[in-house]
Amino acid sequence: MSAFIKDLIELPFLQNAVLAGILCSIASGIVGTWVVLRRITYIAAAISHCILGGLGAARYFSVVYDLPWLRPVYGAIFTALAAALTIGIISLRAKEREDTVISALWAIGMAVGVLFIFKTPGYNEDLMSYLFGNILMVSREDLFLIGALDVVVVALTLTFYSQTLAVCFDEEFARTRGMAVEFYYLLLLCLTALTVVLTVSVVGIIMVIALLSLPVAIASRFFDRVWKIMAASMLLGIFFTLTGLAVSYTPNLPSGAVTIVMAGLTYLMTLVFSALKKPVQKTPTA
């Protein structure tokens, strides 16, 4: 731990990693609360796997057609938003079963990503890091992008807080009040997509859903107001990401995996504590 603190003062890449962990935890704490309340964690998981197609495509066109400005994260943002809107529109308008649409996009996104990675000349370690996360590779430019996306997520959440709350808790009542339920549902999916892109840089595609849901699951054991759950989830996310980074630094372990293990163990301990105390389970309210 002392080595981590010493290097944190001196090394810019470690400072970038800490800032990335904080910024990602803010968005994942807010949007993760909506995702858990609306019970759409499976959609978030599908989006996280779909973005591999965008990452691979952006990398391929950047290398083959000499487009250095085309960063993999741009492809991830585009693919995440496209997947979110596709799932939302088809399930709302075509009356197609959501699980069918999600399974198809999940498989197609991963397959397309693998094909583009396979056909891209050169070494693809940077793309493989998106699968498992590598917060130490976050650059200053990435921080600006993560910060901008963070501002968008927070601003939209504050602007449409009450509407999103209504859609998450009682969609039919919101519809009878004349609220544009479809619009706010698609907005929630887009917020989820942006947050997934943010979180992938910290823990990777495979474990992104855990960072979105575990802090919320822990916070909801102690709080019953949505804004309190959001605040607690953000703080827990910051704690897990920074502690995971510090613990994994000296033994050179994957920080994303360590972060999720710590969050998972904490969640299990809260379940055991709750079982021993036998409290009444809190139901989140507005």
C-alpha positions as CSV (number, residue, x, y, z in Angstrom):
1,M,0.0,0.0,0.0
2,S,2.9,2.4,0.8
3,A,4.4,1.8,-2.6
4,F,1.0,2.6,-4.2
5,I,0.7,5.9,-2.3
6,K,4.3,6.8,-3.1
7,D,3.9,6.2,-6.8
8,L,0.5,7.9,-6.9
9,I,2.2,11.2,-6.0
10,E,4.9,10.8,-8.7
11,L,3.4,8.8,-11.6
12,P,0.9,10.5,-13.9
13,F,-0.6,7.3,-15.3
14,L,-1.5,6.2,-11.7
15,Q,-3.1,9.6,-11.1
16,N,-5.1,9.1,-14.3
17,A,-6.3,5.7,-13.1
18,V,-7.5,7.2,-9.8
19,L,-9.4,10.0,-11.5
20,A,-10.9,7.5,-14.0
21,G,-12.1,5.3,-11.1
22,I,-13.8,8.3,-9.4
23,L,-15.5,9.6,-12.6
24,C,-16.7,6.1,-13.6
25,S,-18.1,5.5,-10.1
26,I,-20.2,8.6,-10.2
27,A,-22.0,7.6,-13.4
28,S,-22.3,3.9,-12.5
29,G,-23.7,4.7,-9.1
30,I,-26.4,6.9,-10.6
31,V,-27.3,4.9,-13.6
32,G,-26.8,1.6,-11.8
33,T,-29.6,2.6,-9.4
34,W,-32.0,3.1,-12.3
35,V,-30.9,-0.2,-13.9
36,V,-31.5,-2.2,-10.8
37,L,-34.8,-0.4,-10.0
38,R,-36.1,-0.9,-13.6
39,R,-34.8,-4.5,-13.6
40,I,-32.9,-4.1,-16.8
41,T,-29.5,-5.5,-15.8
42,Y,-29.8,-8.0,-18.6
43,I,-30.0,-5.2,-21.1
44,A,-27.0,-3.5,-19.6
45,A,-25.1,-6.8,-19.9
46,A,-26.1,-7.1,-23.6
47,I,-25.0,-3.6,-24.3
48,S,-21.6,-4.2,-22.7
49,H,-21.0,-7.2,-24.9
50,C,-22.3,-5.5,-28.0
51,I,-19.7,-2.8,-27.8
52,L,-16.9,-5.2,-28.7
53,G,-18.2,-4.9,-32.3
54,G,-17.8,-1.1,-32.2
55,L,-14.3,-1.4,-30.6
56,G,-13.1,-3.9,-33.2
57,A,-14.6,-1.9,-36.1
58,A,-13.1,1.4,-35.0
59,R,-9.7,-0.2,-34.5
60,Y,-9.9,-1.9,-37.9
61,F,-10.8,1.2,-39.9
62,S,-8.2,3.3,-37.9
63,V,-5.4,0.9,-38.8
64,V,-6.4,-0.2,-42.3
65,Y,-7.4,3.3,-43.6
66,D,-5.0,5.3,-41.5
67,L,-7.5,7.2,-39.4
68,P,-5.5,7.9,-36.2
69,W,-8.3,10.1,-34.8
70,L,-10.8,7.1,-34.8
71,R,-10.3,5.8,-31.3
72,P,-11.9,2.5,-30.2
73,V,-13.9,4.2,-27.6
74,Y,-15.7,6.2,-30.3
75,G,-16.9,3.0,-31.9
76,A,-17.9,1.7,-28.4
77,I,-20.1,4.8,-27.8
78,F,-21.8,4.5,-31.2
79,T,-22.4,0.8,-30.9
80,A,-23.7,1.1,-27.3
81,L,-26.2,3.8,-28.2
82,A,-27.3,1.9,-31.4
83,A,-27.8,-1.3,-29.4
84,A,-29.7,0.5,-26.6
85,L,-32.1,2.2,-29.1
86,T,-32.5,-1.0,-31.1
87,I,-33.5,-3.0,-28.1
88,G,-35.8,-0.3,-26.8
89,I,-37.6,0.4,-30.1
90,I,-38.0,-3.2,-31.2
91,S,-39.4,-4.2,-27.8
92,L,-41.7,-1.2,-27.7
93,R,-43.0,-1.0,-31.2
94,A,-42.5,-4.5,-32.7
95,K,-43.8,-6.2,-29.6
96,E,-40.9,-8.6,-29.9
97,R,-39.8,-10.4,-26.8
98,E,-36.9,-8.5,-25.2
99,D,-34.9,-11.6,-24.4
100,T,-34.9,-12.6,-28.1
101,V,-33.7,-9.2,-29.3
102,I,-31.1,-9.0,-26.6
103,S,-29.7,-12.5,-27.3
104,A,-29.4,-11.7,-31.0
105,L,-27.6,-8.4,-30.5
106,W,-25.4,-9.9,-27.8
107,A,-24.2,-12.6,-30.1
108,I,-23.9,-10.4,-33.2
109,G,-21.9,-7.7,-31.4
110,M,-19.4,-10.2,-30.0
111,A,-19.0,-12.0,-33.3
112,V,-18.5,-8.8,-35.3
113,G,-15.9,-7.6,-32.8
114,V,-14.0,-10.9,-33.0
115,L,-14.0,-10.8,-36.8
116,F,-12.7,-7.2,-36.9
117,I,-10.0,-7.9,-34.3
118,F,-8.9,-11.0,-36.3
119,K,-8.6,-9.0,-39.5
120,T,-6.9,-6.0,-38.0
121,P,-3.2,-6.0,-38.8
122,G,-0.8,-5.7,-35.9
123,Y,-1.0,-6.3,-32.2
124,N,-4.4,-6.1,-30.5
125,E,-3.5,-6.1,-26.9
126,D,-5.2,-2.7,-26.4
127,L,-8.5,-4.2,-27.6
128,M,-8.1,-7.3,-25.4
129,S,-7.7,-5.0,-22.4
130,Y,-11.3,-3.9,-22.9
131,L,-12.5,-7.5,-22.2
132,F,-10.9,-7.5,-18.7
133,G,-10.3,-3.9,-18.1
134,N,-7.0,-2.0,-17.6
135,I,-7.5,1.2,-15.7
136,L,-3.7,1.8,-15.7
137,M,-3.9,2.4,-19.5
138,V,-6.4,5.4,-19.2
139,S,-4.8,8.4,-20.8
140,R,-5.4,12.1,-20.2
141,E,-7.5,12.2,-23.4
142,D,-9.6,9.3,-22.1
143,L,-10.2,11.3,-18.9
144,F,-11.6,14.3,-20.8
145,L,-13.9,12.0,-22.7
146,I,-15.0,10.1,-19.6
147,G,-15.5,13.4,-17.8
148,A,-17.7,14.7,-20.7
149,L,-19.8,11.6,-20.7
150,D,-20.1,11.9,-17.0
151,V,-21.4,15.4,-17.3
152,V,-24.0,14.2,-19.8
153,V,-25.2,11.4,-17.6
154,V,-25.4,13.6,-14.5
155,A,-27.1,16.5,-16.3
156,L,-29.8,14.3,-17.9
157,T,-30.4,12.5,-14.6
158,L,-30.9,15.7,-12.8
159,T,-33.1,17.1,-15.5
160,F,-35.4,14.1,-15.9
161,Y,-35.1,12.7,-12.3
162,S,-38.9,12.7,-11.5
163,Q,-39.9,11.4,-14.9
164,T,-37.4,8.5,-14.8
165,L,-38.5,7.8,-11.2
166,A,-42.1,7.5,-12.4
167,V,-41.2,5.2,-15.3
168,C,-39.1,2.9,-13.0
169,F,-41.7,2.6,-10.3
170,D,-45.1,2.7,-12.0
171,E,-45.0,2.8,-15.8
172,E,-48.7,2.3,-16.2
173,F,-49.5,5.2,-13.8
174,A,-47.0,7.4,-15.6
175,R,-48.7,6.6,-18.9
176,T,-52.1,7.5,-17.6
177,R,-50.8,10.8,-16.5
178,G,-49.8,11.6,-20.1
179,M,-46.1,11.1,-19.6
180,A,-44.0,10.1,-22.7
181,V,-43.0,6.8,-21.2
182,E,-41.4,5.5,-24.4
183,F,-39.1,8.6,-24.6
184,Y,-37.9,8.3,-21.0
185,Y,-37.4,4.5,-21.3
186,L,-35.2,5.0,-24.3
187,L,-33.4,7.9,-22.5
188,L,-32.7,5.5,-19.6
189,L,-31.3,2.9,-22.0
190,C,-29.1,5.5,-23.6
191,L,-27.8,6.6,-20.2
192,T,-27.1,3.0,-19.5
193,A,-25.2,2.6,-22.7
194,L,-23.0,5.6,-22.0
195,T,-22.3,4.4,-18.5
196,V,-21.4,1.0,-19.8
197,V,-18.8,2.6,-22.1
198,L,-17.4,4.5,-19.1
199,T,-17.2,1.5,-16.9
200,V,-15.6,-0.8,-19.4
201,S,-12.3,1.1,-19.1
202,V,-12.2,0.2,-15.4
203,V,-13.3,-3.4,-15.1
204,G,-13.8,-4.5,-18.7
205,I,-16.7,-5.9,-20.7
206,I,-16.9,-9.1,-18.8
207,M,-17.4,-7.6,-15.4
208,V,-19.1,-4.3,-16.1
209,I,-22.5,-5.4,-15.0
210,A,-21.1,-6.2,-11.6
211,L,-19.8,-2.7,-11.0
212,L,-23.2,-1.3,-12.1
213,S,-25.3,-3.6,-9.8
214,L,-23.2,-4.6,-6.7
215,P,-22.8,-1.2,-5.1
216,V,-26.5,-0.5,-5.6
217,A,-27.4,-3.9,-4.1
218,I,-25.3,-3.1,-1.1
219,A,-26.7,0.4,-0.7
220,S,-30.3,-0.7,-1.0
221,R,-29.8,-2.9,2.1
222,F,-29.3,0.2,4.2
223,F,-31.3,3.0,2.5
224,D,-34.8,3.2,1.1
225,R,-34.7,6.6,-0.7
226,V,-33.6,6.5,-4.3
227,W,-31.3,9.6,-4.0
228,K,-29.6,8.1,-0.9
229,I,-29.1,4.8,-2.7
230,M,-27.5,6.7,-5.6
231,A,-25.2,8.7,-3.3
232,A,-24.2,5.6,-1.3
233,S,-23.6,3.6,-4.6
234,M,-21.3,6.3,-5.9
235,L,-19.3,6.3,-2.7
236,L,-19.1,2.6,-2.6
237,G,-18.0,2.5,-6.3
238,I,-15.2,5.0,-5.6
239,F,-14.2,2.9,-2.5
240,F,-14.1,-0.4,-4.4
241,T,-12.3,0.9,-7.5
242,L,-9.6,2.8,-5.6
243,T,-9.1,0.1,-3.1
244,G,-9.0,-2.5,-5.8
245,L,-6.4,-0.5,-7.6
246,A,-4.3,-0.1,-4.5
247,V,-4.5,-3.7,-3.5
248,S,-3.7,-5.0,-7.0
249,Y,-0.9,-2.6,-7.6
250,T,2.1,-4.2,-5.8
251,P,1.3,-7.9,-6.6
252,N,0.6,-6.8,-10.2
253,L,-2.9,-8.3,-10.3
254,P,-5.8,-7.3,-12.7
255,S,-7.3,-4.3,-10.9
256,G,-10.7,-4.9,-12.5
257,A,-11.0,-8.4,-11.2
258,V,-9.8,-7.4,-7.7
259,T,-12.4,-4.6,-7.6
260,I,-15.2,-6.9,-8.4
261,V,-14.1,-9.6,-6.0
262,M,-14.0,-7.0,-3.2
263,A,-17.5,-5.7,-4.2
264,G,-18.9,-9.2,-4.4
265,L,-17.5,-10.2,-1.0
266,T,-18.8,-7.1,0.6
267,Y,-22.3,-7.8,-0.9
268,L,-22.2,-11.3,0.5
269,M,-21.2,-10.1,3.9
270,T,-24.1,-7.7,3.9
271,L,-26.4,-10.6,3.1
272,V,-25.0,-12.6,5.9
273,F,-25.2,-9.7,8.3
274,S,-28.8,-9.1,7.3
275,A,-29.7,-12.8,7.7
276,L,-28.3,-12.8,11.2
277,K,-30.0,-9.6,12.2
278,K,-33.1,-10.5,10.3
279,P,-34.2,-7.0,9.4
280,V,-37.2,-6.1,7.3
281,Q,-36.0,-5.7,3.7
282,K,-36.2,-2.0,2.7
283,T,-38.1,-1.2,-0.4
284,P,-36.7,1.8,-2.3
285,T,-39.0,4.8,-2.6
286,A,-38.9,8.1,-4.3
